[in-house]
């Protein structure tokens, strides 16, 4: 593609060097290691590195043009200065790959909790309806026969547009995408043409990284606020932040609730006694589609996945499906066939006792997971908690305070804690101040803590303490990603009377815990 076409997609502020826009560009890159001759190199700023520092290296490898926010001395190529190179990267990627999202039906889901499970649930319904689908999110990017483990919840914009283009070229028609707060703030979803967007919930998360809850909320809310009149926005009336956006978007709005019956949809008769919810969905207001009206009615839903939060996730998936004129019977089958997402309140062992694997990332996630446990029938709960590393004192204090709030209702006075050594990368190591604040909160609540730095030892102790009728909860984010493999192999070693193949079955195709540290 000629440079002149790409430049038309951005807003140059100033130019330095030979203005030869007839250059043929074969590649766009933002990592210098990806540069080859005829590359357009975009200098974006990351949390730890700045692409401007690698511009000379990119030129040495053959870059023919630089997109910069500040000119690079001694870079003997054309330099185009813009106000925001991250926005420019998104616009350039969209142009280079010929606007792929415009040829797809794109569902964007943002939330503090439930993005992954909701996206997989939406995908299950779409597949049941016969569509060819793609998934982009925390666990993986998946379409056709291709599965790519994710590094970021939402890929960098250039990579995202490349994935979308590949999906289009492979005949994919519907794409479900998790949209993180960082993706919105850093323009990773810039120029993506969404058809449907949803904001499930917002609770305190990433406060230390965003600067304040208000900035975090505004990042999330921008997915809804920037939606246009041709899009649909699905909003949760039970969440005050989601509900507040009903009148802050040009999009057509569909509302739902569980605790309130004032939405377009609400659910009633929820039963979580087995952990897996059943409930009735009530469509109480006509839903006006382009050529059809969905009249008020009600229908039953049976989930194959556990958790109170799964009911909320299902309401978003059902809303998206109805807006796509998917039949109620297809919705029911799709949801029932959805078996869950790894590490999202996942039952990885159900025998004389149960093992639940949950990523426990933030207060909202902890609340819904532990509330679900209060509605389940079991004898005792053994909790192995992986402290969240390098996320700041605020996050760890709030996580710990949320945890101790539920422990009396669950009859827990003693927890096993771990810093997940040696299964955490440098970016996820628990800092001394994070461990200290966790211990302080536990001490103030009179909760005994058995601390085991090594993840394997912590899980072994938990497995030793669990008895018939009990639940072993493996709770934690990055470090505990490896916990499922560890604990199930420990169980097989401890209990040779069990069917090893059956016990290890939940590890099949698991993505969490396969990366190299």
RODOTI-764843 format. One record per residue (C-alpha): x, y, z. Coordinates in steps of 0.5 Angstrom, whole numbers. Layout:
% RODOTI-764843
+-------+-------+-------+
!    xx !    yy !    zz !
+-------+-------+-------+
!     X !     Y !     Z !
...
+-------+-------+-------+
END
This chain:
% RODOTI-764843
+-------+-------+-------+
!    xx !    yy !    zz !
+-------+-------+-------+
!     0 !     0 !     0 !
!     3 !     7 !    -2 !
!     5 !    11 !     4 !
!     0 !    17 !     1 !
!    -6 !    13 !     3 !
!    -4 !    11 !    10 !
!    -2 !    18 !    11 !
!    -9 !    20 !     9 !
!   -12 !    16 !    15 !
!    -8 !    20 !    20 !
!    -8 !    27 !    22 !
!     0 !    30 !    21 !
!     2 !    36 !    25 !
!     9 !    37 !    22 !
!    13 !    33 !    18 !
!    21 !    32 !    18 !
!    25 !    30 !    12 !
!    24 !    28 !     5 !
!    16 !    28 !     3 !
!    16 !    22 !    -1 !
!     9 !    19 !     0 !
!    10 !    15 !    -6 !
!    14 !    10 !    -2 !
!    11 !     3 !    -2 !
!     9 !     0 !     5 !
!     9 !    -7 !     6 !
!     9 !    -7 !    13 !
!     7 !    -3 !    19 !
!    10 !    -5 !    26 !
!    11 !    -2 !    33 !
!    16 !    -7 !    35 !
!    23 !    -5 !    32 !
!    24 !   -13 !    32 !
!    19 !   -14 !    27 !
!    22 !    -9 !    22 !
!    24 !   -11 !    15 !
!    25 !    -6 !     9 !
!    19 !    -2 !     7 !
!    16 !    -2 !    14 !
!    12 !     4 !    17 !
!    15 !     4 !    24 !
!    10 !     7 !    29 !
!    13 !    10 !    36 !
!     8 !     8 !    41 !
!     9 !     9 !    49 !
!     8 !     3 !    54 !
!     8 !     3 !    61 !
!    16 !     1 !    61 !
!    19 !     3 !    54 !
!    18 !     8 !    49 !
!    18 !     6 !    42 !
!    22 !    13 !    40 !
!    28 !    10 !    44 !
!    28 !     5 !    39 !
!    27 !     9 !    32 !
!    34 !     9 !    30 !
!    34 !     1 !    31 !
!    28 !     1 !    27 !
!    31 !     5 !    21 !
!    38 !     1 !    21 !
!    33 !    -5 !    20 !
!    30 !    -2 !    14 !
!    24 !     3 !    16 !
!    22 !     8 !    11 !
!    18 !    12 !    15 !
!    17 !    14 !    23 !
!    10 !    16 !    26 !
!    12 !    20 !    32 !
!    10 !    25 !    37 !
!    17 !    28 !    38 !
!    22 !    28 !    32 !
!    28 !    23 !    33 !
!    35 !    27 !    32 !
!    39 !    23 !    27 !
!    34 !    19 !    24 !
!    35 !    20 !    16 !
!    28 !    18 !    14 !
!    21 !    21 !    13 !
!    18 !    23 !    20 !
!    11 !    25 !    21 !
!     9 !    28 !    28 !
!     2 !    26 !    30 !
!    -1 !    28 !    37 !
!    -2 !    21 !    39 !
!     1 !    15 !    36 !
!    -3 !    10 !    39 !
!    -9 !    13 !    36 !
!    -5 !    13 !    29 !
!    -3 !     6 !    30 !
!   -10 !     4 !    30 !
!   -12 !     8 !    24 !
!    -6 !     6 !    20 !
!    -8 !    -1 !    22 !
!   -15 !     0 !    20 !
!   -13 !     3 !    13 !
!    -8 !    -2 !    12 !
!   -12 !    -8 !    13 !
!   -18 !    -5 !     9 !
!   -23 !    -4 !    15 !
!   -24 !   -11 !    17 !
!   -29 !    -9 !    23 !
!   -34 !    -6 !    18 !
!   -35 !   -13 !    14 !
!   -36 !   -17 !    21 !
!   -42 !   -17 !    26 !
!   -38 !   -14 !    33 !
!   -40 !   -15 !    40 !
!   -36 !   -11 !    45 !
!   -36 !   -13 !    52 !
!   -33 !    -9 !    58 !
!   -34 !   -10 !    65 !
!   -30 !   -11 !    72 !
!   -32 !   -18 !    72 !
!   -35 !   -23 !    67 !
!   -32 !   -20 !    61 !
!   -29 !   -27 !    59 !
!   -35 !   -32 !    61 !
!   -40 !   -27 !    58 !
!   -36 !   -27 !    51 !
!   -35 !   -35 !    51 !
!   -43 !   -35 !    53 !
!   -45 !   -31 !    47 !
!   -40 !   -35 !    42 !
!   -44 !   -41 !    44 !
!   -50 !   -38 !    43 !
!   -48 !   -35 !    36 !
!   -45 !   -42 !    34 !
!   -51 !   -46 !    36 !
!   -55 !   -41 !    31 !
!   -50 !   -43 !    26 !
!   -46 !   -37 !    25 !
!   -38 !   -38 !    24 !
!   -35 !   -34 !    30 !
!   -29 !   -31 !    33 !
!   -27 !   -30 !    40 !
!   -22 !   -24 !    42 !
!   -20 !   -24 !    50 !
!   -16 !   -25 !    56 !
!   -16 !   -33 !    55 !
!   -14 !   -33 !    47 !
!   -16 !   -31 !    41 !
!   -20 !   -36 !    37 !
!   -23 !   -37 !    30 !
!   -23 !   -43 !    25 !
!   -17 !   -48 !    27 !
!   -13 !   -42 !    30 !
!   -12 !   -41 !    38 !
!    -7 !   -36 !    40 !
!    -6 !   -35 !    48 !
!    -7 !   -28 !    50 !
!    -2 !   -23 !    52 !
!    -7 !   -18 !    53 !
!   -14 !   -18 !    54 !
!   -15 !   -14 !    48 !
!    -9 !   -14 !    43 !
!    -5 !    -8 !    41 !
!   -10 !    -4 !    35 !
!    -5 !    -6 !    30 !
!    -5 !   -14 !    32 !
!   -13 !   -13 !    33 !
!   -14 !   -11 !    26 !
!   -10 !   -16 !    23 !
!   -14 !   -21 !    27 !
!   -20 !   -18 !    24 !
!   -18 !   -18 !    17 !
!   -16 !   -26 !    18 !
!   -22 !   -27 !    21 !
!   -26 !   -24 !    15 !
!   -22 !   -27 !    10 !
!   -23 !   -34 !    13 !
!   -31 !   -33 !    13 !
!   -32 !   -31 !    20 !
!   -38 !   -27 !    21 !
!   -39 !   -25 !    28 !
!   -34 !   -23 !    33 !
!   -34 !   -23 !    40 !
!   -29 !   -19 !    44 !
!   -27 !   -17 !    51 !
!   -26 !   -10 !    52 !
!   -21 !    -8 !    57 !
!   -21 !    -1 !    61 !
!   -13 !     0 !    58 !
!   -16 !    -2 !    51 !
!   -20 !     4 !    51 !
!   -16 !     9 !    54 !
!   -10 !     7 !    50 !
!   -14 !     6 !    43 !
!   -13 !    -1 !    42 !
!   -20 !    -2 !    40 !
!   -19 !     5 !    36 !
!   -23 !     5 !    29 !
!   -26 !    -2 !    31 !
!   -34 !    -1 !    28 !
!   -38 !    -5 !    34 !
!   -45 !    -7 !    32 !
!   -47 !    -9 !    40 !
!   -43 !    -6 !    46 !
!   -45 !    -8 !    53 !
!   -42 !    -6 !    60 !
!   -44 !   -11 !    65 !
!   -41 !    -8 !    72 !
!   -36 !    -4 !    75 !
!   -32 !    -4 !    81 !
!   -26 !    -2 !    84 !
!   -20 !    -5 !    80 !
!   -13 !    -2 !    77 !
!   -14 !     4 !    81 !
!    -7 !     5 !    82 !
!    -5 !     4 !    75 !
!   -11 !     9 !    72 !
!   -10 !    14 !    78 !
!   -17 !    14 !    80 !
!   -24 !    10 !    80 !
!   -27 !    16 !    76 !
!   -21 !    15 !    71 !
!   -22 !     8 !    71 !
!   -30 !     9 !    70 !
!   -29 !    14 !    65 !
!   -25 !     9 !    61 !
!   -30 !     3 !    61 !
!   -36 !     8 !    60 !
!   -33 !    11 !    53 !
!   -35 !     4 !    50 !
!   -42 !     6 !    51 !
!   -41 !    14 !    51 !
!   -38 !    13 !    44 !
!   -43 !     8 !    41 !
!   -47 !    11 !    35 !
!   -54 !    11 !    33 !
!   -53 !     5 !    29 !
!   -51 !     1 !    35 !
!   -54 !    -3 !    41 !
!   -52 !    -2 !    48 !
!   -54 !    -7 !    53 !
!   -54 !    -4 !    60 !
!   -55 !    -7 !    67 !
!   -60 !    -3 !    72 !
!   -57 !    -7 !    78 !
!   -50 !    -3 !    77 !
!   -51 !     4 !    78 !
!   -45 !     6 !    74 !
!   -48 !     2 !    68 !
!   -55 !     4 !    69 !
!   -53 !    12 !    69 !
!   -50 !    11 !    62 !
!   -58 !    10 !    59 !
!   -58 !    17 !    57 !
!   -51 !    18 !    56 !
!   -51 !    15 !    49 !
!   -53 !    15 !    42 !
!   -54 !     8 !    41 !
!   -61 !     4 !    42 !
!   -61 !     2 !    49 !
!   -63 !    -5 !    52 !
!   -63 !    -6 !    59 !
!   -64 !   -12 !    64 !
!   -64 !   -13 !    71 !
!   -64 !   -19 !    77 !
!   -65 !   -15 !    83 !
!   -70 !   -10 !    79 !
!   -76 !   -11 !    75 !
!   -76 !    -5 !    71 !
!   -71 !    -7 !    65 !
!   -73 !    -9 !    58 !
!   -71 !   -16 !    61 !
!   -71 !   -19 !    68 !
!   -70 !   -25 !    71 !
!   -74 !   -29 !    77 !
!   -74 !   -35 !    80 !
!   -67 !   -36 !    81 !
!   -65 !   -43 !    84 !
!   -57 !   -44 !    86 !
!   -58 !   -49 !    91 !
!   -53 !   -54 !    86 !
!   -49 !   -48 !    84 !
!   -51 !   -48 !    77 !
!   -57 !   -43 !    76 !
!   -64 !   -44 !    73 !
!   -68 !   -38 !    72 !
!   -74 !   -35 !    68 !
!   -73 !   -29 !    64 !
!   -78 !   -24 !    63 !
!   -78 !   -20 !    57 !
!   -83 !   -15 !    59 !
!   -83 !    -9 !    54 !
!   -83 !   -10 !    46 !
!   -76 !   -10 !    43 !
!   -76 !    -7 !    36 !
!   -71 !    -9 !    31 !
!   -71 !    -7 !    24 !
!   -76 !   -11 !    21 !
!   -79 !   -15 !    27 !
!   -82 !   -14 !    34 !
!   -80 !   -19 !    40 !
!   -86 !   -19 !    44 !
!   -87 !   -19 !    51 !
!   -86 !   -27 !    54 !
!   -82 !   -31 !    59 !
!   -78 !   -37 !    58 !
!   -73 !   -42 !    63 !
!   -66 !   -42 !    62 !
!   -62 !   -48 !    65 !
!   -54 !   -46 !    66 !
!   -49 !   -51 !    66 !
!   -44 !   -47 !    69 !
!   -44 !   -45 !    77 !
!   -44 !   -38 !    80 !
!   -49 !   -32 !    81 !
!   -45 !   -28 !    77 !
!   -46 !   -33 !    71 !
!   -54 !   -31 !    71 !
!   -52 !   -24 !    70 !
!   -47 !   -26 !    64 !
!   -53 !   -30 !    61 !
!   -57 !   -24 !    61 !
!   -52 !   -20 !    57 !
!   -51 !   -26 !    52 !
!   -59 !   -27 !    52 !
!   -60 !   -20 !    50 !
!   -55 !   -20 !    45 !
!   -58 !   -26 !    42 !
!   -65 !   -23 !    42 !
!   -62 !   -17 !    38 !
!   -60 !   -22 !    33 !
!   -66 !   -25 !    32 !
!   -64 !   -31 !    35 !
!   -70 !   -36 !    37 !
!   -71 !   -37 !    44 !
!   -70 !   -45 !    43 !
!   -63 !   -44 !    40 !
!   -61 !   -39 !    46 !
!   -63 !   -44 !    51 !
!   -59 !   -50 !    48 !
!   -53 !   -45 !    47 !
!   -53 !   -43 !    54 !
!   -54 !   -50 !    56 !
!   -48 !   -53 !    52 !
!   -44 !   -47 !    54 !
!   -39 !   -51 !    59 !
!   -35 !   -45 !    62 !
!   -29 !   -42 !    62 !
!   -23 !   -44 !    65 !
!   -21 !   -41 !    72 !
!   -28 !   -37 !    72 !
!   -31 !   -41 !    78 !
!   -30 !   -47 !    75 !
!   -31 !   -54 !    78 !
!   -25 !   -58 !    76 !
!   -27 !   -64 !    81 !
!   -33 !   -66 !    83 !
!   -33 !   -73 !    87 !
!   -33 !   -74 !    95 !
!   -31 !   -67 !    95 !
!   -31 !   -61 !    90 !
!   -25 !   -57 !    88 !
!   -27 !   -50 !    85 !
!   -22 !   -46 !    81 !
!   -23 !   -38 !    81 !
!   -19 !   -32 !    79 !
!   -21 !   -28 !    85 !
!   -18 !   -22 !    81 !
!   -22 !   -16 !    85 !
!   -27 !   -14 !    90 !
!   -33 !   -15 !    85 !
!   -30 !   -22 !    83 !
!   -29 !   -24 !    90 !
!   -36 !   -22 !    92 !
!   -40 !   -26 !    87 !
!   -36 !   -32 !    88 !
!   -37 !   -32 !    95 !
!   -44 !   -30 !    95 !
!   -45 !   -36 !    90 !
!   -41 !   -41 !    95 !
!   -46 !   -38 !   101 !
!   -52 !   -41 !    97 !
!   -49 !   -48 !    96 !
!   -49 !   -54 !   100 !
!   -43 !   -57 !   103 !
!   -40 !   -58 !   109 !
!   -33 !   -54 !   110 !
!   -29 !   -49 !   106 !
!   -22 !   -50 !   105 !
!   -19 !   -44 !   102 !
!   -12 !   -43 !    98 !
!   -11 !   -36 !    97 !
!    -6 !   -33 !    92 !
!    -4 !   -26 !    94 !
!    -4 !   -21 !    88 !
!     3 !   -19 !    86 !
!     5 !   -12 !    83 !
!    -2 !    -9 !    83 !
!    -1 !    -5 !    89 !
!    -3 !    -4 !    96 !
!   -10 !    -1 !    95 !
!   -12 !    -7 !    90 !
!    -9 !   -12 !    95 !
!   -12 !    -8 !   101 !
!   -19 !    -8 !    98 !
!   -19 !   -15 !    96 !
!   -17 !   -18 !   103 !
!   -22 !   -13 !   106 !
!   -27 !   -16 !   101 !
!   -25 !   -23 !   103 !
!   -26 !   -23 !   110 !
!   -33 !   -20 !   110 !
!   -35 !   -26 !   107 !
!   -31 !   -31 !   111 !
!   -36 !   -31 !   117 !
!   -42 !   -33 !   113 !
!   -38 !   -39 !   110 !
!   -35 !   -41 !   117 !
!   -28 !   -40 !   115 !
!   -23 !   -38 !   121 !
!   -17 !   -40 !   118 !
!   -14 !   -39 !   111 !
!    -8 !   -42 !   107 !
!    -4 !   -36 !   103 !
!     1 !   -36 !    98 !
!     6 !   -32 !    94 !
!     6 !   -37 !    89 !
!    13 !   -38 !    88 !
!    16 !   -40 !    83 !
!    10 !   -39 !    79 !
!    10 !   -32 !    78 !
!    14 !   -28 !    73 !
!    17 !   -21 !    75 !
!    11 !   -17 !    73 !
!     7 !   -21 !    78 !
!    11 !   -22 !    84 !
!     8 !   -20 !    91 !
!    12 !   -14 !    93 !
!    13 !   -14 !   101 !
!     8 !    -8 !   102 !
!     3 !   -12 !    99 !
!     4 !   -18 !   103 !
!     4 !   -14 !   109 !
!    -3 !   -10 !   108 !
!    -6 !   -17 !   106 !
!    -3 !   -20 !   113 !
!    -5 !   -14 !   117 !
!   -13 !   -14 !   114 !
!   -13 !   -21 !   116 !
!   -10 !   -20 !   123 !
!   -15 !   -14 !   124 !
!   -21 !   -19 !   122 !
!   -18 !   -25 !   127 !
!   -17 !   -29 !   121 !
!   -11 !   -34 !   122 !
!    -6 !   -35 !   116 !
!    -2 !   -40 !   114 !
!     3 !   -37 !   109 !
!     7 !   -42 !   104 !
!    11 !   -38 !    99 !
!    11 !   -44 !    95 !
!     5 !   -45 !    91 !
!     5 !   -53 !    91 !
!     6 !   -53 !    98 !
!     0 !   -49 !    99 !
!    -4 !   -53 !    95 !
!    -2 !   -60 !    98 !
!    -4 !   -57 !   105 !
!   -11 !   -55 !   102 !
!   -11 !   -62 !    99 !
!    -9 !   -65 !   106 !
!   -15 !   -61 !   110 !
!   -21 !   -62 !   105 !
!   -25 !   -68 !   107 !
!   -32 !   -71 !   104 !
!   -37 !   -66 !   103 !
!   -32 !   -60 !   103 !
!   -30 !   -55 !    98 !
!   -23 !   -53 !    96 !
!   -23 !   -46 !    93 !
!   -17 !   -45 !    89 !
!   -17 !   -37 !    89 !
!   -12 !   -32 !    86 !
!   -10 !   -29 !    79 !
!    -3 !   -30 !    76 !
!     0 !   -35 !    80 !
!    -6 !   -39 !    81 !
!    -6 !   -40 !    74 !
!    -2 !   -46 !    75 !
!    -6 !   -49 !    81 !
!   -11 !   -53 !    77 !
!    -5 !   -57 !    74 !
!    -1 !   -58 !    80 !
!    -7 !   -60 !    85 !
!   -10 !   -65 !    80 !
!    -3 !   -68 !    79 !
!    -3 !   -68 !    87 !
!   -10 !   -71 !    87 !
!    -8 !   -77 !    82 !
!    -1 !   -78 !    86 !
!    -5 !   -78 !    93 !
!   -11 !   -82 !    91 !
!    -9 !   -88 !    86 !
!   -16 !   -91 !    87 !
!   -19 !   -85 !    83 !
!   -19 !   -85 !    75 !
!   -13 !   -81 !    73 !
!   -15 !   -80 !    66 !
!   -22 !   -77 !    69 !
!   -19 !   -73 !    74 !
!   -14 !   -70 !    69 !
!   -19 !   -68 !    64 !
!   -21 !   -61 !    66 !
!   -13 !   -60 !    64 !
!   -15 !   -62 !    57 !
!   -14 !   -55 !    52 !
!   -13 !   -51 !    58 !
!    -9 !   -45 !    56 !
!    -8 !   -42 !    63 !
!    -1 !   -44 !    66 !
!     2 !   -46 !    60 !
!     6 !   -40 !    59 !
!    14 !   -40 !    60 !
!    16 !   -35 !    66 !
+-------+-------+-------+
END
